[in-house]
Amino acid sequence: MPTAILADRAITDVSGPDAEHFLQNILTLDLDALGPREAKPGALLAPQGKIMFDFLVSRSGQNALRLECRAEIADDLVRRLMLYRLRAKADISKQDQTVVAVSWQSDSAASPSESTVRDTRFQSPVFRHYGDVAATDATEADWHAFRIANGIAESGPDYALSDAFPHDVLLDQMGGVGFKKGCFIGQEVVSRMQHRGTARRRVLLVSAGSDLPTAGSELMAGGKVIGTLGSAAGTHGLAIARIDRVKAALDSGSEITVGDVAVELQIPSWASFTYPEAASAEDA
């Protein structure tokens, strides 16, 4: 059961009589579907539908929810939530002293608590721990290698905030968007993309015969840019790629490269989307 402390993560608490109603009206995920010992992915979008903040949401008590995000964006998240709060009876605060840890290949479900919750993005048992951690036997690098192998993208290492739609980073595939819950900020754009099936950019697994280059490197095929490399752990990484262009490259037998490294791309096994039948007209 590897366990690692994630020093780059922080907690924002939202509590009070109106906390859940307030968040339900602005966040992508459906809080009605959030169990008491679950951490589900969600986002706060710009009106144009792009992700401004991404986080994991879990319950921390009666009328209380916690949002776990990258530490460097936590203060901005608090300010943005306060801007939207208006007259809602909800207290919003960053918890500077809360330690965030994660364990994977774990069976912690035998004794869950409000401070140990299952990360539902993963098919195998993965648990987030908030507060004191008895012992750790793994590093953040170990954790990110596991995350990458499972096709789970996060802002920062894999994409820039304000540059990606929820579909781009598979939030729609992992229960991070409540398409039936009603309005939320950016809902019209995201729902249109869902119902029309127009999502072209998707997270894909990247594998190579040698170490991958740095994040931000372009994926190329047939002289065209087809995507951008995100985080990598040795010969494995994540990329956000145009799946219509990937399909065209696969159909034509074109080599896909990142820098001077030949790579193979694969849809995560848990995802339900597929490559389109043909490349779009503009790429024909």
PASEBA-1860 file (N, C-alpha, C; in nm, 3 decimals):
! residues 284
1> MPTAILAD> 0.084/-0.119/0.000/0.000/0.000/0.000/0.088/0.125/0.000 ~ 0.142/0.165/-0.115/0.224/0.287/-0.117/0.144/0.409/-0.071 ~ 0.207/0.493/0.008/0.145/0.617/0.057/0.245/0.731/0.041 ~ 0.198/0.842/-0.013/0.285/0.958/-0.034/0.215/1.085/0.011 ~ 0.291/1.175/0.068/0.239/1.308/0.099/0.248/1.395/-0.026 ~ 0.141/1.467/-0.055/0.137/1.555/-0.172/0.150/1.700/-0.125 ~ 0.274/1.747/-0.122/0.301/1.880/-0.069/0.247/1.991/-0.158 ~ 0.214/1.956/-0.284/0.167/2.058/-0.378/0.015/2.069/-0.382
9> RAITDVSG> -0.053/2.008/-0.283/-0.199/2.013/-0.279/-0.246/2.091/-0.155 ~ -0.364/2.151/-0.165/-0.419/2.230/-0.056/-0.569/2.210/-0.049 ~ -0.627/2.243/0.067/-0.769/2.222/0.093/-0.841/2.355/0.112 ~ -0.955/2.368/0.048/-1.047/2.479/0.072/-1.176/2.421/0.128 ~ -1.220/2.470/0.242/-1.345/2.426/0.304/-1.457/2.521/0.269 ~ -1.573/2.465/0.238/-1.695/2.543/0.216/-1.801/2.482/0.307 ~ -1.851/2.559/0.401/-1.945/2.505/0.499/-2.053/2.607/0.531 ~ -2.162/2.556/0.586/-2.274/2.643/0.622/-2.404/2.592/0.562
17> PDAEHFLQ> -2.516/2.650/0.603/-2.648/2.601/0.559/-2.666/2.599/0.408 ~ -2.602/2.692/0.338/-2.620/2.703/0.193/-2.502/2.648/0.113 ~ -2.406/2.584/0.181/-2.281/2.544/0.114/-2.306/2.454/-0.007 ~ -2.386/2.351/0.011/-2.405/2.255/-0.099/-2.485/2.318/-0.213 ~ -2.589/2.390/-0.180/-2.670/2.455/-0.284/-2.586/2.555/-0.362 ~ -2.503/2.630/-0.291/-2.415/2.728/-0.354/-2.320/2.661/-0.454 ~ -2.253/2.554/-0.411/-2.157/2.487/-0.499/-2.229/2.412/-0.612 ~ -2.345/2.355/-0.583/-2.418/2.282/-0.686/-2.453/2.372/-0.804
25> NILTLDLD> -2.474/2.498/-0.777/-2.514/2.593/-0.882/-2.398/2.646/-0.966 ~ -2.275/2.623/-0.923/-2.163/2.680/-0.998/-2.062/2.577/-1.047 ~ -2.051/2.461/-0.981/-1.950/2.361/-1.018/-2.005/2.264/-1.121 ~ -1.914/2.194/-1.190/-1.955/2.102/-1.295/-2.017/1.973/-1.241 ~ -1.965/1.920/-1.132/-2.012/1.789/-1.087/-2.146/1.801/-1.015 ~ -2.218/1.688/-1.011/-2.348/1.682/-0.944/-2.325/1.637/-0.801 ~ -2.342/1.728/-0.707/-2.317/1.695/-0.566/-2.421/1.598/-0.511 ~ -2.537/1.588/-0.574/-2.636/1.490/-0.529/-2.584/1.348/-0.544
33> ALGPREAK> -2.487/1.328/-0.632/-2.431/1.195/-0.656/-2.301/1.172/-0.579 ~ -2.264/1.265/-0.492/-2.139/1.254/-0.416/-2.165/1.181/-0.285 ~ -2.107/1.062/-0.271/-2.124/0.984/-0.150/-2.046/1.041/-0.033 ~ -2.072/0.992/0.088/-2.008/1.048/0.208/-1.859/1.021/0.218 ~ -1.810/0.918/0.152/-1.667/0.885/0.163/-1.603/0.874/0.026 ~ -1.644/0.967/-0.061/-1.591/0.973/-0.197/-1.526/1.108/-0.223 ~ -1.425/1.108/-0.307/-1.369/1.231/-0.362/-1.389/1.224/-0.513 ~ -1.469/1.316/-0.565/-1.498/1.316/-0.708/-1.436/1.438/-0.775
41> PGALLAPQ> -1.397/1.424/-0.902/-1.338/1.538/-0.972/-1.446/1.638/-1.012 ~ -1.407/1.763/-1.016/-1.497/1.868/-1.062/-1.417/1.989/-1.105 ~ -1.489/2.088/-1.152/-1.422/2.210/-1.200/-1.515/2.328/-1.185 ~ -1.455/2.444/-1.179/-1.525/2.572/-1.190/-1.485/2.630/-1.324 ~ -1.583/2.654/-1.408/-1.557/2.696/-1.545/-1.575/2.846/-1.564 ~ -1.515/2.898/-1.668/-1.547/3.031/-1.717/-1.680/3.022/-1.792 ~ -1.751/3.132/-1.810/-1.877/3.128/-1.885/-1.861/3.068/-2.024 ~ -1.743/3.078/-2.082/-1.716/3.022/-2.215/-1.689/2.872/-2.212
49> GKIMFDFL> -1.693/2.811/-2.093/-1.685/2.666/-2.082/-1.547/2.610/-2.053 ~ -1.444/2.693/-2.046/-1.310/2.640/-2.018/-1.284/2.635/-1.867 ~ -1.194/2.544/-1.829/-1.167/2.519/-1.687/-1.084/2.631/-1.626 ~ -1.139/2.695/-1.524/-1.065/2.796/-1.448/-0.994/2.732/-1.328 ~ -1.061/2.635/-1.265/-1.005/2.565/-1.150/-1.050/2.419/-1.157 ~ -0.959/2.327/-1.127/-0.995/2.185/-1.116/-0.963/2.138/-0.976 ~ -1.038/2.039/-0.927/-1.022/1.996/-0.788/-1.092/1.862/-0.767 ~ -1.069/1.805/-0.650/-1.145/1.691/-0.601/-1.238/1.741/-0.491
57> VSRSGQNA> -1.362/1.696/-0.493/-1.462/1.741/-0.396/-1.503/1.623/-0.309 ~ -1.507/1.645/-0.179/-1.554/1.542/-0.086/-1.629/1.609/0.029 ~ -1.702/1.528/0.103/-1.777/1.579/0.218/-1.689/1.572/0.343 ~ -1.692/1.678/0.423/-1.610/1.682/0.544/-1.695/1.693/0.671 ~ -1.826/1.681/0.657/-1.915/1.689/0.771/-2.052/1.735/0.725 ~ -2.141/1.759/0.820/-2.274/1.806/0.786/-2.266/1.948/0.730 ~ -2.327/1.968/0.614/-2.325/2.098/0.547/-2.183/2.149/0.524 ~ -2.092/2.058/0.496/-1.952/2.097/0.476/-1.889/2.014/0.365
65> LRLECRAE> -1.818/2.082/0.276/-1.746/2.014/0.168/-1.605/2.067/0.160 ~ -1.515/1.980/0.113/-1.376/2.022/0.094/-1.341/2.012/-0.054 ~ -1.266/2.109/-0.100/-1.216/2.112/-0.237/-1.064/2.101/-0.230 ~ -1.010/1.994/-0.284/-0.866/1.973/-0.287/-0.813/2.012/-0.425 ~ -0.719/2.107/-0.427/-0.664/2.154/-0.554/-0.514/2.175/-0.541 ~ -0.451/2.216/-0.650/-0.309/2.251/-0.643/-0.292/2.369/-0.548 ~ -0.189/2.363/-0.465/-0.168/2.466/-0.365/-0.152/2.604/-0.427 ~ -0.090/2.610/-0.544/-0.061/2.740/-0.604/-0.186/2.811/-0.657
73> IADDLVRR> -0.298/2.740/-0.670/-0.420/2.806/-0.717/-0.524/2.820/-0.606 ~ -0.494/2.773/-0.485/-0.593/2.770/-0.377/-0.640/2.909/-0.338 ~ -0.550/3.004/-0.326/-0.591/3.139/-0.286/-0.681/3.202/-0.392 ~ -0.648/3.181/-0.518/-0.732/3.233/-0.626/-0.869/3.166/-0.626 ~ -0.872/3.038/-0.594/-1.000/2.967/-0.587/-1.087/3.025/-0.476 ~ -1.029/3.051/-0.360/-1.105/3.110/-0.250/-1.163/3.245/-0.292 ~ -1.081/3.327/-0.355/-1.130/3.459/-0.398/-1.243/3.446/-0.500 ~ -1.230/3.352/-0.592/-1.334/3.334/-0.694/-1.464/3.284/-0.631
81> LMLYRLRA> -1.455/3.192/-0.537/-1.575/3.142/-0.470/-1.643/3.253/-0.390 ~ -1.564/3.336/-0.325/-1.622/3.447/-0.250/-1.692/3.546/-0.342 ~ -1.640/3.563/-0.462/-1.702/3.652/-0.560/-1.840/3.601/-0.598 ~ -1.855/3.470/-0.609/-1.982/3.410/-0.650/-2.078/3.389/-0.533 ~ -2.031/3.398/-0.410/-2.113/3.361/-0.295/-2.234/3.451/-0.277 ~ -2.219/3.580/-0.300/-2.327/3.678/-0.283/-2.390/3.664/-0.144 ~ -2.520/3.631/-0.137/-2.588/3.624/-0.007/-2.596/3.482/0.049 ~ -2.534/3.389/-0.017/-2.539/3.250/0.031/-2.473/3.239/0.169
89> KADISKQD> -2.537/3.162/0.258/-2.483/3.140/0.391/-2.380/3.027/0.384 ~ -2.260/3.064/0.346/-2.152/2.966/0.328/-2.019/3.031/0.367 ~ -1.946/2.963/0.453/-1.812/3.009/0.492/-1.709/2.941/0.402 ~ -1.614/3.020/0.352/-1.513/2.969/0.258/-1.375/2.999/0.317 ~ -1.294/2.898/0.334/-1.162/2.920/0.394/-1.062/2.817/0.345 ~ -0.939/2.861/0.329/-0.829/2.772/0.295/-0.770/2.714/0.423 ~ -0.747/2.583/0.423/-0.695/2.515/0.541/-0.545/2.492/0.524 ~ -0.467/2.587/0.573/-0.322/2.584/0.549/-0.250/2.470/0.620
97> QTVVAVSW> -0.307/2.420/0.729/-0.236/2.320/0.809/-0.274/2.176/0.775 ~ -0.366/2.158/0.683/-0.412/2.023/0.650/-0.314/1.953/0.556 ~ -0.264/1.837/0.598/-0.175/1.757/0.516/-0.259/1.673/0.420 ~ -0.218/1.668/0.295/-0.284/1.586/0.194/-0.191/1.470/0.159 ~ -0.244/1.350/0.167/-0.167/1.231/0.130/-0.254/1.141/0.045 ~ -0.190/1.048/-0.024/-0.262/0.954/-0.110/-0.201/0.816/-0.096 ~ -0.286/0.716/-0.097/-0.239/0.577/-0.099/-0.307/0.505/-0.213 ~ -0.235/0.413/-0.274/-0.290/0.340/-0.387/-0.255/0.192/-0.374
105> QSDSAASP> -0.320/0.110/-0.458/-0.309/-0.035/-0.443/-0.339/-0.068/-0.297 ~ -0.448/-0.007/-0.250/-0.477/-0.004/-0.107/-0.609/-0.072/-0.076 ~ -0.625/-0.114/0.048/-0.752/-0.170/0.095/-0.800/-0.092/0.216 ~ -0.781/0.041/0.212/-0.820/0.125/0.325/-0.970/0.131/0.344 ~ -1.048/0.079/0.248/-1.194/0.086/0.258/-1.246/0.015/0.382 ~ -1.163/-0.073/0.443/-1.210/-0.145/0.561/-1.238/-0.051/0.677 ~ -1.172/0.063/0.683/-1.194/0.157/0.793/-1.194/0.300/0.741 ~ -1.289/0.336/0.653/-1.292/0.470/0.599/-1.343/0.570/0.703
113> SESTVRDT> -1.315/0.696/0.680/-1.363/0.802/0.767/-1.382/0.925/0.682 ~ -1.432/1.033/0.745/-1.451/1.157/0.669/-1.319/1.214/0.621 ~ -1.208/1.176/0.686/-1.077/1.228/0.645/-1.002/1.133/0.553 ~ -1.059/1.015/0.524/-1.005/0.922/0.426/-1.116/0.889/0.328 ~ -1.097/0.930/0.204/-1.203/0.916/0.104/-1.147/0.853/-0.022 ~ -1.233/0.782/-0.093/-1.188/0.713/-0.215/-1.186/0.810/-0.332 ~ -1.077/0.811/-0.405/-1.062/0.891/-0.526/-1.128/0.815/-0.640 ~ -1.247/0.860/-0.680/-1.328/0.784/-0.776/-1.278/0.794/-0.920
121> RFQSPVFR> -1.174/0.871/-0.945/-1.121/0.879/-1.081/-1.056/0.748/-1.123 ~ -1.019/0.666/-1.027/-0.943/0.545/-1.055/-1.032/0.421/-1.045 ~ -1.003/0.322/-1.131/-1.076/0.197/-1.126/-1.032/0.111/-1.008 ~ -0.906/0.117/-0.972/-0.853/0.043/-0.857/-0.860/0.131/-0.733 ~ -0.854/0.072/-0.613/-0.867/0.151/-0.491/-0.754/0.253/-0.473 ~ -0.793/0.379/-0.465/-0.702/0.490/-0.438/-0.770/0.578/-0.334 ~ -0.697/0.616/-0.229/-0.757/0.691/-0.120/-0.680/0.819/-0.092 ~ -0.754/0.927/-0.071/-0.696/1.053/-0.027/-0.711/1.059/0.125
129> HYGDVAAT> -0.606/1.111/0.191/-0.605/1.124/0.337/-0.584/1.271/0.371 ~ -0.669/1.323/0.458/-0.661/1.463/0.496/-0.636/1.472/0.646 ~ -0.520/1.522/0.683/-0.483/1.530/0.823/-0.355/1.453/0.849 ~ -0.339/1.404/0.971/-0.218/1.332/1.008/-0.207/1.200/0.932 ~ -0.086/1.170/0.888/-0.057/1.044/0.819/0.048/0.970/0.900 ~ 0.016/0.846/0.936/0.104/0.770/1.025/0.241/0.746/0.964 ~ 0.244/0.705/0.838/0.373/0.672/0.776/0.359/0.681/0.625 ~ 0.470/0.714/0.560/0.471/0.716/0.413/0.588/0.631/0.364
137> DATEADWH> 0.568/0.566/0.252/0.673/0.480/0.197/0.688/0.501/0.047 ~ 0.638/0.614/-0.003/0.649/0.644/-0.145/0.667/0.794/-0.163 ~ 0.704/0.834/-0.283/0.729/0.975/-0.313/0.620/1.030/-0.405 ~ 0.620/1.162/-0.420/0.527/1.224/-0.515/0.554/1.173/-0.656 ~ 0.680/1.150/-0.689/0.715/1.097/-0.822/0.652/0.959/-0.843 ~ 0.652/0.875/-0.739/0.588/0.744/-0.749/0.439/0.759/-0.777 ~ 0.377/0.853/-0.705/0.234/0.877/-0.724/0.204/0.924/-0.866 ~ 0.282/1.019/-0.915/0.254/1.072/-1.048/0.276/0.966/-1.156
145> AFRIANGI> 0.371/0.876/-1.134/0.389/0.766/-1.229/0.265/0.677/-1.233 ~ 0.206/0.652/-1.117/0.083/0.573/-1.110/-0.033/0.648/-1.176 ~ -0.044/0.777/-1.147/-0.151/0.860/-1.206/-0.140/0.861/-1.358 ~ -0.020/0.880/-1.408/0.003/0.883/-1.553/-0.034/0.748/-1.616 ~ 0.007/0.640/-1.552/-0.021/0.507/-1.607/-0.171/0.480/-1.617 ~ -0.248/0.550/-1.533/-0.393/0.531/-1.532/-0.468/0.636/-1.615 ~ -0.395/0.724/-1.681/-0.458/0.818/-1.772/-0.533/0.931/-1.705 ~ -0.489/0.972/-1.587/-0.557/1.078/-1.512/-0.479/1.208/-1.524
153> AESGPDYA> -0.535/1.304/-1.596/-0.468/1.432/-1.618/-0.507/1.533/-1.510 ~ -0.414/1.620/-1.476/-0.440/1.728/-1.381/-0.381/1.858/-1.435 ~ -0.443/1.969/-1.393/-0.392/2.098/-1.438/-0.251/2.119/-1.384 ~ -0.175/2.199/-1.453/-0.036/2.221/-1.416/0.053/2.132/-1.499 ~ 0.070/2.006/-1.459/0.160/1.919/-1.537/0.104/1.878/-1.672 ~ -0.028/1.874/-1.687/-0.086/1.819/-1.809/-0.158/1.922/-1.897 ~ -0.207/2.026/-1.839/-0.273/2.131/-1.919/-0.280/2.260/-1.839 ~ -0.294/2.369/-1.910/-0.301/2.500/-1.846/-0.446/2.536/-1.819
161> LSDAFPHD> -0.472/2.594/-1.704/-0.605/2.643/-1.674/-0.643/2.752/-1.773 ~ -0.770/2.760/-1.803/-0.828/2.853/-1.902/-0.792/2.814/-2.045 ~ -0.736/2.692/-2.063/-0.697/2.648/-2.197/-0.764/2.518/-2.236 ~ -0.847/2.461/-2.147/-0.905/2.329/-2.174/-1.051/2.325/-2.135 ~ -1.130/2.253/-2.214/-1.268/2.224/-2.181/-1.273/2.095/-2.098 ~ -1.379/2.074/-2.021/-1.389/1.949/-1.943/-1.372/1.823/-2.026 ~ -1.427/1.821/-2.149/-1.412/1.704/-2.235/-1.266/1.678/-2.271 ~ -1.187/1.784/-2.286/-1.047/1.769/-2.324/-0.971/1.682/-2.225
169> VLLDQMGG> -1.006/1.696/-2.096/-0.930/1.630/-1.991/-1.009/1.515/-1.928 ~ -1.114/1.472/-1.996/-1.194/1.353/-1.963/-1.279/1.368/-1.837 ~ -1.310/1.491/-1.797/-1.400/1.508/-1.684/-1.536/1.446/-1.713 ~ -1.578/1.451/-1.837/-1.706/1.391/-1.874/-1.704/1.240/-1.862 ~ -1.585/1.179/-1.871/-1.571/1.034/-1.867/-1.562/0.980/-1.724 ~ -1.528/1.066/-1.628/-1.503/1.020/-1.492/-1.602/1.077/-1.390 ~ -1.720/1.117/-1.437/-1.823/1.164/-1.346/-1.802/1.304/-1.293 ~ -1.722/1.383/-1.363/-1.693/1.518/-1.317/-1.784/1.625/-1.372
177> VGFKKGCF> -1.880/1.586/-1.457/-1.976/1.681/-1.514/-2.116/1.623/-1.497 ~ -2.204/1.698/-1.433/-2.343/1.655/-1.415/-2.429/1.709/-1.528 ~ -2.445/1.632/-1.633/-2.518/1.680/-1.750/-2.669/1.688/-1.725 ~ -2.718/1.623/-1.621/-2.861/1.622/-1.594/-2.900/1.708/-1.473 ~ -2.804/1.773/-1.410/-2.837/1.840/-1.284/-2.893/1.981/-1.304 ~ -2.884/2.036/-1.424/-2.929/2.172/-1.445/-2.812/2.265/-1.466 ~ -2.838/2.392/-1.446/-2.740/2.495/-1.483/-2.620/2.499/-1.388 ~ -2.506/2.529/-1.445/-2.385/2.567/-1.371/-2.307/2.659/-1.464
185> IGQEVVSR> -2.208/2.725/-1.413/-2.133/2.820/-1.495/-2.065/2.746/-1.610 ~ -2.087/2.793/-1.732/-2.030/2.730/-1.850/-2.109/2.612/-1.903 ~ -2.224/2.582/-1.841/-2.302/2.462/-1.874/-2.348/2.459/-2.018 ~ -2.388/2.572/-2.073/-2.443/2.572/-2.208/-2.341/2.523/-2.310 ~ -2.218/2.571/-2.298/-2.113/2.532/-2.393/-2.079/2.384/-2.377 ~ -2.064/2.339/-2.253/-2.025/2.201/-2.227/-2.136/2.104/-2.269 ~ -2.261/2.138/-2.243/-2.372/2.052/-2.282/-2.384/2.044/-2.433 ~ -2.362/2.155/-2.502/-2.367/2.154/-2.648/-2.260/2.060/-2.705
193> MQHRGTAR> -2.140/2.067/-2.646/-2.031/1.979/-2.691/-2.067/1.833/-2.668 ~ -2.133/1.804/-2.555/-2.171/1.667/-2.523/-2.278/1.615/-2.620 ~ -2.381/1.692/-2.641/-2.494/1.644/-2.721/-2.463/1.639/-2.870 ~ -2.373/1.725/-2.915/-2.337/1.724/-3.057/-2.220/1.631/-3.086 ~ -2.156/1.582/-2.979/-2.042/1.493/-2.999/-1.925/1.560/-3.069 ~ -1.901/1.687/-3.034/-1.798/1.763/-3.106/-1.663/1.769/-3.034 ~ -1.649/1.693/-2.924/-1.520/1.693/-2.853/-1.413/1.630/-2.941 ~ -1.309/1.705/-2.975/-1.200/1.654/-3.058/-1.072/1.632/-2.979
201> RRVLLVSA> -1.048/1.715/-2.881/-0.926/1.699/-2.802/-0.954/1.606/-2.684 ~ -0.865/1.510/-2.663/-0.882/1.413/-2.556/-0.746/1.377/-2.496 ~ -0.747/1.333/-2.370/-0.627/1.281/-2.305/-0.601/1.140/-2.358 ~ -0.477/1.116/-2.399/-0.435/0.984/-2.445/-0.309/0.941/-2.371 ~ -0.292/0.811/-2.357/-0.170/0.755/-2.301/-0.061/0.756/-2.406 ~ 0.060/0.792/-2.365/0.175/0.796/-2.455/0.278/0.696/-2.406 ~ 0.332/0.616/-2.496/0.441/0.525/-2.461/0.550/0.532/-2.568 ~ 0.674/0.510/-2.526/0.788/0.522/-2.617/0.895/0.421/-2.578
209> GSDLPTAG> 0.992/0.404/-2.667/1.103/0.312/-2.641/1.216/0.377/-2.564 ~ 1.211/0.509/-2.546/1.311/0.581/-2.467/1.239/0.692/-2.391 ~ 1.311/0.758/-2.301/1.248/0.859/-2.217/1.184/0.970/-2.301 ~ 1.066/1.012/-2.256/0.994/1.118/-2.326/1.055/1.254/-2.295 ~ 1.040/1.351/-2.386/1.092/1.485/-2.360/1.004/1.560/-2.259 ~ 1.030/1.687/-2.243/0.963/1.765/-2.140/0.819/1.796/-2.178 ~ 0.739/1.824/-2.076/0.600/1.861/-2.097/0.592/1.985/-2.185 ~ 0.492/1.990/-2.269/0.476/2.101/-2.362/0.529/2.073/-2.500
217> SELMAGGK> 0.603/1.961/-2.515/0.654/1.925/-2.647/0.539/1.884/-2.738 ~ 0.552/1.915/-2.867/0.444/1.888/-2.961/0.449/1.744/-3.013 ~ 0.331/1.685/-3.028/0.318/1.557/-3.097/0.298/1.587/-3.245 ~ 0.376/1.521/-3.328/0.373/1.546/-3.472/0.341/1.418/-3.549 ~ 0.270/1.433/-3.659/0.244/1.322/-3.751/0.219/1.378/-3.890 ~ 0.293/1.329/-3.988/0.273/1.376/-4.124/0.295/1.525/-4.141 ~ 0.386/1.581/-4.062/0.415/1.723/-4.071/0.314/1.813/-4.002 ~ 0.217/1.755/-3.931/0.116/1.834/-3.861/0.126/1.814/-3.710
225> VIGTLGSA> 0.095/1.919/-3.636/0.085/1.908/-3.490/-0.048/1.840/-3.458 ~ -0.042/1.732/-3.382/-0.166/1.661/-3.348/-0.196/1.666/-3.199 ~ -0.103/1.720/-3.118/-0.129/1.727/-2.976/-0.009/1.781/-2.900 ~ -0.021/1.781/-2.767/0.083/1.833/-2.680/0.108/1.736/-2.566 ~ 0.234/1.709/-2.541/0.272/1.619/-2.432/0.251/1.689/-2.298 ~ 0.194/1.615/-2.203/0.180/1.665/-2.066/0.288/1.604/-1.978 ~ 0.248/1.555/-1.862/0.347/1.498/-1.770/0.395/1.362/-1.820 ~ 0.517/1.327/-1.779/0.577/1.200/-1.821/0.655/1.141/-1.705
233> AGTHGLAI> 0.659/1.008/-1.705/0.742/0.934/-1.611/0.823/0.834/-1.691 ~ 0.943/0.872/-1.727/1.027/0.786/-1.809/0.970/0.770/-1.950 ~ 0.934/0.648/-1.985/0.887/0.620/-2.121/0.735/0.629/-2.135 ~ 0.665/0.669/-2.029/0.521/0.678/-2.033/0.475/0.819/-1.997 ~ 0.371/0.864/-2.061/0.322/0.999/-2.035/0.177/1.015/-2.075 ~ 0.131/1.138/-2.065/-0.003/1.175/-2.106/0.007/1.286/-2.210 ~ -0.088/1.289/-2.300/-0.094/1.396/-2.399/-0.239/1.435/-2.419 ~ -0.261/1.560/-2.452/-0.392/1.602/-2.501/-0.378/1.619/-2.652
241> ARIDRVKA> -0.454/1.539/-2.724/-0.435/1.532/-2.870/-0.568/1.545/-2.942 ~ -0.560/1.590/-3.065/-0.675/1.592/-3.154/-0.700/1.450/-3.204 ~ -0.808/1.388/-3.158/-0.827/1.247/-3.190/-0.862/1.226/-3.338 ~ -0.916/1.329/-3.405/-0.938/1.313/-3.549/-0.805/1.308/-3.624 ~ -0.708/1.387/-3.579/-0.577/1.385/-3.644/-0.498/1.259/-3.607 ~ -0.517/1.211/-3.484/-0.453/1.084/-3.447/-0.508/0.971/-3.533 ~ -0.640/0.969/-3.552/-0.702/0.866/-3.636/-0.649/0.873/-3.779 ~ -0.633/0.995/-3.833/-0.580/1.009/-3.969/-0.438/0.955/-3.977
249> ALDSGSEI> -0.357/0.982/-3.874/-0.219/0.932/-3.872/-0.216/0.780/-3.864 ~ -0.303/0.723/-3.782/-0.309/0.577/-3.770/-0.353/0.514/-3.902 ~ -0.454/0.575/-3.965/-0.505/0.519/-4.092/-0.401/0.525/-4.204 ~ -0.320/0.631/-4.204/-0.221/0.648/-4.311/-0.088/0.580/-4.279 ~ -0.074/0.531/-4.155/0.051/0.468/-4.115/0.162/0.566/-4.085 ~ 0.125/0.694/-4.065/0.227/0.796/-4.035/0.287/0.775/-3.896 ~ 0.417/0.794/-3.885/0.482/0.784/-3.756/0.444/0.904/-3.670 ~ 0.417/0.879/-3.544/0.385/0.985/-3.448/0.509/1.005/-3.361
257> TVGDVAVE> 0.553/1.129/-3.350/0.675/1.159/-3.275/0.654/1.274/-3.178 ~ 0.737/1.275/-3.075/0.750/1.389/-2.983/0.897/1.423/-2.981 ~ 0.933/1.538/-3.036/1.075/1.565/-3.056/1.128/1.461/-3.155 ~ 1.235/1.393/-3.117/1.289/1.288/-3.205/1.254/1.149/-3.155 ~ 1.154/1.140/-3.065/1.115/1.012/-3.006/0.986/0.964/-3.071 ~ 0.987/0.843/-3.127/0.867/0.782/-3.182/0.779/0.732/-3.067 ~ 0.650/0.755/-3.077/0.559/0.719/-2.967/0.438/0.644/-3.020 ~ 0.372/0.576/-2.929/0.243/0.515/-2.955/0.140/0.581/-2.864
265> LQIPSWAS> 0.019/0.599/-2.916/-0.089/0.662/-2.841/-0.201/0.562/-2.818 ~ -0.262/0.572/-2.702/-0.368/0.477/-2.667/-0.475/0.547/-2.585 ~ -0.600/0.513/-2.611/-0.711/0.562/-2.529/-0.708/0.489/-2.395 ~ -0.723/0.559/-2.281/-0.726/0.490/-2.152/-0.833/0.381/-2.151 ~ -0.803/0.269/-2.090/-0.891/0.152/-2.097/-1.027/0.178/-2.035 ~ -1.034/0.270/-1.939/-1.160/0.296/-1.870/-1.249/0.397/-1.943 ~ -1.194/0.465/-2.044/-1.270/0.569/-2.115/-1.363/0.506/-2.218 ~ -1.474/0.574/-2.245/-1.575/0.520/-2.337/-1.571/0.585/-2.475
273> FTYPEAAS> -1.492/0.690/-2.494/-1.487/0.752/-2.626/-1.402/0.669/-2.720 ~ -1.420/0.691/-2.849/-1.344/0.619/-2.951/-1.289/0.720/-3.052 ~ -1.199/0.674/-3.135/-1.152/0.759/-3.244/-1.266/0.779/-3.344 ~ -1.275/0.897/-3.406/-1.379/0.919/-3.506/-1.356/0.832/-3.628 ~ -1.461/0.812/-3.704/-1.451/0.726/-3.822/-1.358/0.784/-3.928 ~ -1.356/0.918/-3.939/-1.271/0.982/-4.040/-1.227/1.117/-3.986 ~ -1.114/1.168/-4.039/-1.066/1.300/-4.001/-1.165/1.405/-4.047 ~ -1.167/1.520/-3.978/-1.257/1.627/-4.015/-1.219/1.684/-4.151
281> AEDA> -1.314/1.753/-4.212/-1.292/1.806/-4.347/-1.173/1.899/-4.354 ~ -1.152/1.976/-4.250/-1.042/2.073/-4.254/-0.907/2.005/-4.255 ~ -0.901/1.877/-4.212/-0.774/1.804/-4.209/-0.762/1.705/-4.323 ~ -0.863/1.700/-4.406/-0.862/1.602/-4.515/-0.752/1.634/-4.615
END
